[in-house]
Amino acid sequence: MEILAQEFGPERDQAMAGPLGLFVTVFLVVVVVLLIRGMNKHVRRLGERVDREEAAMRAAEGPNESPAEADRS
């Protein structure tokens, strides 16, 4: 019973986060922001590339085929 009554862990004034904790938090926030920006650029480029490839495929099919016929095949 005496073991259960003991308080574990440091006191409140010793458990405060230091400058290293602040640095790690700021570093992680910066990394996440840069990753999001980079992925947005990639997704934007991917959309443009898909549009270009789709236009090239339509041009290669020729002007005789209507869009309705292209959807059926």
trRosetta pair geometry for C-beta under 8 A, 3 or more apart (Angstrom, degrees):
i j d omega theta_ij theta_ji phi_ij phi_ji
1 4 5.7 -55 -155 35 41 112
1 5 6.6 36 152 -20 70 108
2 5 5.9 -59 -151 35 34 111
2 6 7.1 47 151 -37 63 96
3 6 6.0 -43 -158 10 36 115
9 15 7.0 24 164 -82 107 133
10 14 3.9 -107 166 92 127 121
10 15 4.8 162 81 -60 110 88
11 14 4.9 83 57 14 78 106
11 15 7.0 -155 91 -12 36 96
12 15 5.9 -66 -143 35 29 109
12 16 7.6 51 158 -47 60 85
13 16 6.6 -24 -163 -13 35 112
17 21 3.5 -88 -170 69 110 160
17 22 6.8 128 134 -41 115 73
18 21 5.7 114 53 9 51 99
18 22 7.5 -102 117 1 38 93
19 22 5.5 -53 -151 38 40 114
19 23 6.2 43 151 -22 70 104
20 23 5.6 -51 -146 36 33 113
20 24 6.4 33 155 -18 65 105
21 24 5.8 -52 -145 36 30 110
21 25 6.3 29 156 -18 64 108
22 25 5.8 -58 -148 38 29 111
22 26 6.2 24 158 -14 66 109
23 26 6.0 -58 -144 41 28 106
23 27 6.0 31 157 -22 64 111
24 27 5.6 -55 -144 37 28 114
24 28 6.4 27 158 -18 63 106
25 28 6.0 -56 -149 36 28 108
25 29 6.5 27 154 -18 63 107
26 29 5.7 -55 -149 36 32 112
26 30 6.4 32 154 -18 66 106
27 30 5.9 -57 -149 36 29 110
27 31 6.3 29 155 -19 65 108
28 31 5.7 -53 -144 37 32 112
28 32 6.3 32 157 -19 65 106
29 32 5.9 -55 -148 36 30 110
29 33 6.4 29 154 -18 64 107
30 33 5.8 -56 -148 37 31 111
30 34 6.3 27 155 -16 65 108
31 34 5.9 -58 -147 39 30 109
31 35 6.3 31 154 -20 65 107
32 35 5.7 -54 -146 37 31 112
32 36 6.4 31 155 -20 65 105
33 36 5.9 -54 -149 35 30 110
33 37 6.5 29 154 -17 64 106
34 37 5.8 -53 -146 37 33 111
34 38 6.2 33 156 -19 65 108
35 38 5.8 -57 -145 38 29 111
35 39 6.3 25 158 -16 65 108
36 39 6.0 -57 -145 39 29 107
36 40 6.4 33 154 -22 63 106
37 40 5.7 -55 -150 33 30 113
37 41 6.7 31 153 -19 63 103
38 41 5.8 -53 -154 33 33 111
38 42 6.6 30 151 -17 65 106
39 42 5.5 -53 -147 38 37 112
39 43 6.2 36 155 -19 68 105
40 43 5.8 -54 -144 38 30 109
40 44 6.2 33 155 -21 64 107
41 44 5.7 -56 -147 36 29 112
41 45 6.4 27 155 -16 65 107
42 45 5.8 -56 -147 39 30 109
42 46 6.2 34 153 -24 65 107
43 46 5.5 -51 -146 34 32 115
43 47 6.6 36 154 -20 63 102
44 47 5.9 -53 -154 32 30 112
44 48 6.7 27 151 -15 63 105
45 48 5.7 -56 -150 38 35 110
45 49 6.2 35 153 -20 68 107
46 49 5.7 -55 -146 37 31 112
46 50 6.4 33 155 -20 65 104
47 50 5.8 -52 -147 34 30 111
47 51 6.5 31 154 -18 63 106
48 51 5.7 -55 -152 36 32 113
48 52 6.4 32 152 -18 66 105
49 52 5.7 -53 -147 36 33 110
49 53 6.3 30 156 -16 66 106
50 53 5.9 -55 -145 39 30 109
50 54 6.2 32 155 -21 64 108
51 54 5.7 -56 -146 36 28 112
51 55 6.4 27 155 -17 64 106
52 55 5.8 -57 -149 37 30 110
52 56 6.3 30 153 -19 65 107
53 56 5.6 -53 -146 37 33 112
53 57 6.3 35 154 -21 65 104
54 57 5.8 -52 -148 34 31 111
54 58 6.5 31 153 -18 63 105
55 58 5.7 -53 -148 36 32 111
55 59 6.3 32 153 -19 65 106
56 59 5.6 -54 -146 37 32 111
56 60 6.3 32 153 -20 65 107
57 60 5.7 -55 -146 36 31 111
57 61 6.5 37 153 -27 64 102
58 61 5.8 -50 -151 26 32 114
58 70 7.3 0 -116 -123 84 164
61 65 5.2 -67 146 44 116 136
61 70 6.6 50 160 -105 171 116
62 65 6.0 90 74 6 86 95
65 69 4.9 -124 -165 85 85 125
65 70 5.6 100 141 -61 119 89
66 69 4.9 95 55 8 76 101
66 70 7.1 -138 98 -7 41 89
67 70 5.4 -53 -146 35 37 116
67 71 6.6 41 155 -24 66 100
68 71 5.9 -51 -153 29 32 112
68 72 7.0 31 151 -19 62 104
69 72 5.8 -53 -153 32 37 112
69 73 6.8 22 156 -11 67 107
70 73 6.3 -63 -149 39 32 101
